[in-house]
Amino acid sequence: MLLLSSNQAINFASIMLTILVGNTKWGSLMIILMLRLTFPPERTADAITTVNSMIGQISVEPGCKHFRVYSDTNNDDALMLMEEWESMETLEQHIRSQDFRKILEVMELASRAPEISINTVSDSAGFELIKKLRE
């Protein structure tokens, strides 16, 4: 698990989105789901254990390109889940799955309302752009 502050996690997620999407063809579409959860201290360990146990299962679902979990260094009780899907259809199938039901159960442990965003990404650049701009 990677430990990041809240701002670092958001910045890191943005960079990872660019890098991950940069590895695909221009014009191809992908869906990114980001979910930030904050737990009461007494429930954090259970939430982390449950989420970590799901990584392998979700990662092999049809259409899942990545499923990652990040921890916040400024708040030991906060996690960020980042999922990358090939299409909205595969994300919809995932949301209807038993695996997502477990995510919903973990969300029930949260002490604050979950922060969730589902982003449709059609164009992006990776390190090639950074290299080009730095020359």
FIKOLZA-1660 file (N, C-alpha, C; in steps of 0.1 Angstrom, whole numbers, plus 5000, padded with zeros to 4 digits):
% residues 135
   i   px   py   pz ch aa at
   1 5008 4988 5000  A  M  N
   1 5000 5000 5000  A  M CA
   1 5009 5012 5000  A  M  C
   2 5006 5022 4992  A  L  N
   2 5013 5034 4990  A  L CA
   2 5008 5044 5000  A  L  C
   3 5016 5051 5008  A  L  N
   3 5012 5061 5017  A  L CA
   3 5013 5075 5012  A  L  C
   4 5002 5083 5011  A  L  N
   4 5003 5097 5005  A  L CA
   4 4994 5106 5014  A  L  C
   5 4997 5119 5014  A  S  N
   5 4988 5129 5020  A  S CA
   5 4976 5130 5011  A  S  C
   6 4966 5137 5016  A  S  N
   6 4954 5139 5007  A  S CA
   6 4957 5146 4994  A  S  C
   7 4965 5157 4995  A  N  N
   7 4968 5164 4983  A  N CA
   7 4977 5156 4974  A  N  C
   8 4987 5149 4980  A  Q  N
   8 4995 5140 4972  A  Q CA
   8 4987 5129 4965  A  Q  C
   9 4977 5124 4973  A  A  N
   9 4969 5113 4967  A  A CA
   9 4962 5118 4955  A  A  C
  10 4956 5130 4956  A  I  N
  10 4949 5136 4944  A  I CA
  10 4958 5138 4933  A  I  C
  11 4970 5145 4936  A  N  N
  11 4980 5147 4925  A  N CA
  11 4985 5134 4919  A  N  C
  12 4988 5125 4928  A  F  N
  12 4993 5112 4923  A  F CA
  12 4983 5105 4914  A  F  C
  13 4970 5105 4918  A  A  N
  13 4960 5099 4910  A  A CA
  13 4959 5106 4897  A  A  C
  14 4960 5119 4896  A  S  N
  14 4959 5126 4883  A  S CA
  14 4971 5122 4875  A  S  C
  15 4983 5121 4881  A  I  N
  15 4995 5117 4873  A  I CA
  15 4993 5103 4868  A  I  C
  16 4989 5094 4877  A  M  N
  16 4987 5080 4873  A  M CA
  16 4976 5079 4862  A  M  C
  17 4966 5087 4863  A  L  N
  17 4956 5086 4852  A  L CA
  17 4963 5090 4839  A  L  C
  18 4971 5100 4839  A  T  N
  18 4978 5104 4827  A  T CA
  18 4987 5094 4822  A  T  C
  19 4995 5088 4831  A  I  N
  19 5004 5077 4827  A  I CA
  19 4997 5065 4822  A  I  C
  20 4986 5061 4829  A  L  N
  20 4979 5049 4825  A  L CA
  20 4972 5051 4812  A  L  C
  21 4966 5062 4811  A  V  N
  21 4958 5065 4798  A  V CA
  21 4968 5067 4787  A  V  C
  22 4980 5073 4790  A  G  N
  22 4990 5075 4780  A  G CA
  22 4995 5062 4774  A  G  C
  23 4993 5051 4781  A  N  N
  23 4997 5038 4775  A  N CA
  23 4987 5032 4766  A  N  C
  24 4976 5039 4763  A  T  N
  24 4966 5035 4754  A  T CA
  24 4967 5043 4741  A  T  C
  25 4959 5039 4731  A  K  N
  25 4959 5046 4718  A  K CA
  25 4951 5059 4720  A  K  C
  26 4956 5069 4713  A  W  N
  26 4948 5082 4713  A  W CA
  26 4934 5079 4708  A  W  C
  27 4925 5085 4714  A  G  N
  27 4911 5084 4710  A  G CA
  27 4904 5072 4716  A  G  C
  28 4911 5063 4722  A  S  N
  28 4904 5052 4728  A  S CA
  28 4898 5057 4742  A  S  C
  29 4887 5051 4746  A  L  N
  29 4880 5056 4758  A  L CA
  29 4882 5046 4769  A  L  C
  30 4884 5052 4781  A  M  N
  30 4884 5044 4793  A  M CA
  30 4877 5051 4804  A  M  C
  31 4874 5043 4814  A  I  N
  31 4866 5048 4825  A  I CA
  31 4874 5047 4838  A  I  C
  32 4875 5057 4846  A  I  N
  32 4883 5057 4858  A  I CA
  32 4873 5060 4870  A  I  C
  33 4872 5051 4880  A  L  N
  33 4864 5053 4892  A  L CA
  33 4874 5056 4903  A  L  C
  34 4872 5067 4910  A  M  N
  34 4880 5070 4922  A  M CA
  34 4871 5071 4934  A  M  C
  35 4875 5065 4945  A  L  N
  35 4866 5064 4957  A  L CA
  35 4875 5067 4969  A  L  C
  36 4872 5078 4976  A  R  N
  36 4880 5081 4988  A  R CA
  36 4871 5078 5000  A  R  C
  37 4876 5071 5010  A  L  N
  37 4868 5067 5021  A  L CA
  37 4876 5070 5034  A  L  C
  38 4869 5075 5044  A  T  N
  38 4875 5078 5057  A  T CA
  38 4867 5070 5067  A  T  C
  39 4875 5063 5076  A  F  N
  39 4869 5054 5086  A  F CA
  39 4871 5059 5100  A  F  C
  40 4862 5055 5109  A  P  N
  40 4866 5057 5124  A  P CA
  40 4878 5048 5127  A  P  C
  41 4887 5053 5135  A  P  N
  41 4899 5046 5138  A  P CA
  41 4897 5031 5142  A  P  C
  42 4887 5028 5149  A  E  N
  42 4884 5014 5153  A  E CA
  42 4880 5005 5141  A  E  C
  43 4877 5010 5130  A  R  N
  43 4872 5002 5118  A  R CA
  43 4882 5002 5107  A  R  C
  44 4892 5010 5108  A  T  N
  44 4902 5012 5097  A  T CA
  44 4909 4999 5093  A  T  C
  45 4914 4992 5103  A  A  N
  45 4921 4979 5100  A  A CA
  45 4912 4969 5093  A  A  C
  46 4900 4968 5097  A  D  N
  46 4890 4959 5091  A  D CA
  46 4888 4963 5076  A  D  C
  47 4886 4976 5074  A  A  N
  47 4883 4981 5061  A  A CA
  47 4895 4978 5052  A  A  C
  48 4908 4981 5057  A  I  N
  48 4920 4978 5049  A  I CA
  48 4921 4964 5045  A  I  C
  49 4919 4955 5055  A  T  N
  49 4919 4940 5053  A  T CA
  49 4909 4936 5042  A  T  C
  50 4897 4941 5043  A  T  N
  50 4887 4937 5034  A  T CA
  50 4890 4942 5020  A  T  C
  51 4894 4955 5018  A  V  N
  51 4898 4960 5005  A  V CA
  51 4910 4953 4999  A  V  C
  52 4920 4951 5007  A  N  N
  52 4932 4944 5002  A  N CA
  52 4929 4930 4997  A  N  C
  53 4919 4923 5004  A  S  N
  53 4915 4910 5000  A  S CA
  53 4908 4909 4987  A  S  C
  54 4903 4921 4982  A  M  N
  54 4895 4921 4970  A  M CA
  54 4903 4925 4958  A  M  C
  55 4916 4929 4960  A  I  N
  55 4924 4934 4948  A  I CA
  55 4925 4923 4937  A  I  C
  56 4928 4911 4941  A  G  N
  56 4930 4900 4931  A  G CA
  56 4917 4897 4924  A  G  C
  57 4906 4896 4932  A  Q  N
  57 4893 4893 4926  A  Q CA
  57 4889 4903 4915  A  Q  C
  58 4889 4916 4919  A  I  N
  58 4885 4926 4910  A  I CA
  58 4894 4928 4898  A  I  C
  59 4907 4926 4901  A  S  N
  59 4917 4928 4890  A  S CA
  59 4915 4919 4878  A  S  C
  60 4908 4907 4881  A  V  N
  60 4906 4897 4870  A  V CA
  60 4892 4898 4864  A  V  C
  61 4884 4907 4869  A  E  N
  61 4871 4909 4863  A  E CA
  61 4872 4913 4848  A  E  C
  62 4863 4909 4840  A  P  N
  62 4864 4913 4826  A  P CA
  62 4863 4928 4825  A  P  C
  63 4873 4934 4817  A  G  N
  63 4873 4948 4815  A  G CA
  63 4881 4956 4825  A  G  C
  64 4885 4950 4836  A  C  N
  64 4893 4957 4846  A  C CA
  64 4907 4958 4841  A  C  C
  65 4912 4970 4840  A  K  N
  65 4926 4972 4836  A  K CA
  65 4935 4974 4848  A  K  C
  66 4930 4981 4859  A  H  N
  66 4937 4983 4871  A  H CA
  66 4928 4984 4883  A  H  C
  67 4932 4979 4894  A  F  N
  67 4925 4982 4907  A  F CA
  67 4936 4984 4917  A  F  C
  68 4936 4997 4922  A  R  N
  68 4947 5000 4932  A  R CA
  68 4941 5007 4944  A  R  C
  69 4948 5005 4955  A  V  N
  69 4944 5011 4968  A  V CA
  69 4956 5019 4973  A  V  C
  70 4952 5031 4978  A  Y  N
  70 4962 5041 4983  A  Y CA
  70 4958 5045 4997  A  Y  C
  71 4968 5048 5005  A  S  N
  71 4965 5053 5019  A  S CA
  71 4970 5067 5020  A  S  C
  72 4964 5075 5029  A  D  N
  72 4967 5089 5031  A  D CA
  72 4977 5090 5042  A  D  C
  73 4989 5096 5040  A  T  N
  73 4999 5098 5051  A  T CA
  73 4994 5108 5061  A  T  C
  74 4985 5117 5058  A  N  N
  74 4981 5127 5067  A  N CA
  74 4968 5122 5075  A  N  C
  75 4963 5111 5071  A  N  N
  75 4951 5106 5078  A  N CA
  75 4952 5091 5077  A  N  C
  76 4956 5084 5087  A  D  N
  76 4957 5070 5088  A  D CA
  76 4944 5063 5085  A  D  C
  77 4933 5070 5086  A  D  N
  77 4920 5064 5085  A  D CA
  77 4913 5066 5072  A  D  C
  78 4921 5071 5062  A  A  N
  78 4916 5073 5049  A  A CA
  78 4922 5064 5038  A  A  C
  79 4914 5060 5029  A  L  N
  79 4919 5052 5017  A  L CA
  79 4913 5057 5005  A  L  C
  80 4921 5055 4994  A  M  N
  80 4916 5059 4981  A  M CA
  80 4917 5047 4972  A  M  C
  81 4906 5043 4966  A  L  N
  81 4905 5032 4956  A  L CA
  81 4905 5038 4942  A  L  C
  82 4913 5033 4933  A  M  N
  82 4913 5038 4919  A  M CA
  82 4911 5025 4910  A  M  C
  83 4901 5026 4902  A  E  N
  83 4898 5015 4893  A  E CA
  83 4898 5020 4879  A  E  C
  84 4904 5013 4870  A  E  N
  84 4904 5017 4856  A  E CA
  84 4897 5006 4848  A  E  C
  85 4887 5010 4840  A  W  N
  85 4879 5000 4832  A  W CA
  85 4879 5003 4817  A  W  C
  86 4878 4993 4809  A  E  N
  86 4879 4994 4795  A  E CA
  86 4867 5002 4789  A  E  C
  87 4855 5001 4795  A  S  N
  87 4843 5007 4790  A  S CA
  87 4833 5009 4801  A  S  C
  88 4824 5018 4799  A  M  N
  88 4813 5020 4808  A  M CA
  88 4805 5007 4811  A  M  C
  89 4804 4999 4800  A  E  N
  89 4797 4986 4802  A  E CA
  89 4804 4977 4812  A  E  C
  90 4817 4976 4811  A  T  N
  90 4824 4967 4820  A  T CA
  90 4823 4973 4834  A  T  C
  91 4824 4986 4836  A  L  N
  91 4822 4992 4849  A  L CA
  91 4808 4989 4855  A  L  C
  92 4798 4991 4846  A  E  N
  92 4784 4988 4850  A  E CA
  92 4783 4973 4855  A  E  C
  93 4789 4964 4848  A  Q  N
  93 4789 4950 4852  A  Q CA
  93 4796 4948 4866  A  Q  C
  94 4807 4955 4868  A  H  N
  94 4814 4955 4880  A  H CA
  94 4805 4960 4892  A  H  C
  95 4799 4972 4889  A  I  N
  95 4790 4978 4900  A  I CA
  95 4779 4968 4903  A  I  C
  96 4774 4960 4894  A  R  N
  96 4764 4950 4897  A  R CA
  96 4769 4937 4904  A  R  C
  97 4782 4936 4904  A  S  N
  97 4788 4923 4909  A  S CA
  97 4788 4922 4924  A  S  C
  98 4791 4910 4928  A  Q  N
  98 4792 4907 4943  A  Q CA
  98 4805 4914 4948  A  Q  C
  99 4815 4915 4940  A  D  N
  99 4827 4922 4945  A  D CA
  99 4824 4936 4948  A  D  C
 100 4816 4943 4940  A  F  N
 100 4813 4957 4943  A  F CA
 100 4804 4958 4955  A  F  C
 101 4796 4947 4958  A  R  N
 101 4787 4947 4970  A  R CA
 101 4796 4947 4982  A  R  C
 102 4808 4941 4981  A  K  N
 102 4818 4942 4992  A  K CA
 102 4823 4956 4994  A  K  C
 103 4825 4963 4983  A  I  N
 103 4829 4977 4984  A  I CA
 103 4819 4985 4991  A  I  C
 104 4806 4983 4987  A  L  N
 104 4795 4990 4994  A  L CA
 104 4795 4987 5009  A  L  C
 105 4798 4974 5012  A  E  N
 105 4798 4971 5027  A  E CA
 105 4809 4978 5034  A  E  C
 106 4821 4980 5027  A  V  N
 106 4832 4987 5033  A  V CA
 106 4828 5002 5034  A  V  C
 107 4821 5007 5024  A  M  N
 107 4816 5021 5025  A  M CA
 107 4807 5023 5037  A  M  C
 108 4800 5013 5041  A  E  N
 108 4791 5014 5053  A  E CA
 108 4799 5016 5065  A  E  C
 109 4812 5012 5065  A  L  N
 109 4820 5014 5077  A  L CA
 109 4826 5029 5078  A  L  C
 110 4824 5036 5067  A  A  N
 110 4830 5050 5067  A  A CA
 110 4824 5059 5077  A  A  C
 111 4832 5068 5082  A  S  N
 111 4827 5078 5092  A  S CA
 111 4822 5091 5085  A  S  C
 112 4826 5092 5072  A  R  N
 112 4822 5104 5064  A  R CA
 112 4816 5099 5051  A  R  C
 113 4808 5107 5044  A  A  N
 113 4803 5103 5031  A  A CA
 113 4814 5101 5022  A  A  C
 114 4813 5090 5014  A  P  N
 114 4824 5087 5004  A  P CA
 114 4825 5097 4994  A  P  C
 115 4837 5100 4989  A  E  N
 115 4839 5109 4978  A  E CA
 115 4842 5100 4966  A  E  C
 116 4833 5101 4956  A  I  N
 116 4834 5092 4944  A  I CA
 116 4833 5100 4932  A  I  C
 117 4841 5096 4922  A  S  N
 117 4840 5102 4909  A  S CA
 117 4842 5091 4898  A  S  C
 118 4835 5092 4888  A  I  N
 118 4836 5083 4876  A  I CA
 118 4839 5092 4864  A  I  C
 119 4851 5090 4859  A  N  N
 119 4856 5099 4848  A  N CA
 119 4857 5091 4835  A  N  C
 120 4852 5097 4824  A  T  N
 120 4854 5091 4811  A  T CA
 120 4866 5099 4805  A  T  C
 121 4876 5091 4801  A  V  N
 121 4888 5097 4795  A  V CA
 121 4889 5093 4781  A  V  C
 122 4891 5102 4772  A  S  N
 122 4892 5099 4758  A  S CA
 122 4905 5102 4752  A  S  C
 123 4912 5112 4757  A  D  N
 123 4925 5116 4752  A  D CA
 123 4934 5119 4764  A  D  C
 124 4947 5115 4762  A  S  N
 124 4956 5118 4773  A  S CA
 124 4970 5116 4767  A  S  C
 125 4980 5120 4775  A  A  N
 125 4994 5119 4771  A  A CA
 125 5002 5113 4782  A  A  C
 126 5013 5107 4780  A  G  N
 126 5021 5101 4790  A  G CA
 126 5035 5108 4791  A  G  C
 127 5045 5101 4794  A  F  N
 127 5058 5106 4796  A  F CA
 127 5064 5112 4783  A  F  C
 128 5059 5108 4771  A  E  N
 128 5063 5114 4759  A  E CA
 128 5061 5129 4759  A  E  C
 129 5049 5133 4764  A  L  N
 129 5046 5147 4764  A  L CA
 129 5055 5154 4774  A  L  C
 130 5057 5149 4786  A  I  N
 130 5066 5155 4796  A  I CA
 130 5080 5157 4790  A  I  C
 131 5085 5146 4784  A  K  N
 131 5098 5147 4778  A  K CA
 131 5099 5158 4767  A  K  C
 132 5089 5158 4759  A  K  N
 132 5088 5168 4748  A  K CA
 132 5088 5182 4754  A  K  C
 133 5080 5185 4764  A  L  N
 133 5079 5198 4770  A  L CA
 133 5092 5202 4778  A  L  C
 134 5099 5192 4783  A  R  N
 134 5111 5195 4790  A  R CA
 134 5124 5197 4781  A  R  C
 135 5122 5194 4769  A  E  N
 135 5134 5195 4760  A  E CA
 135 5137 5210 4757  A  E  C
% end
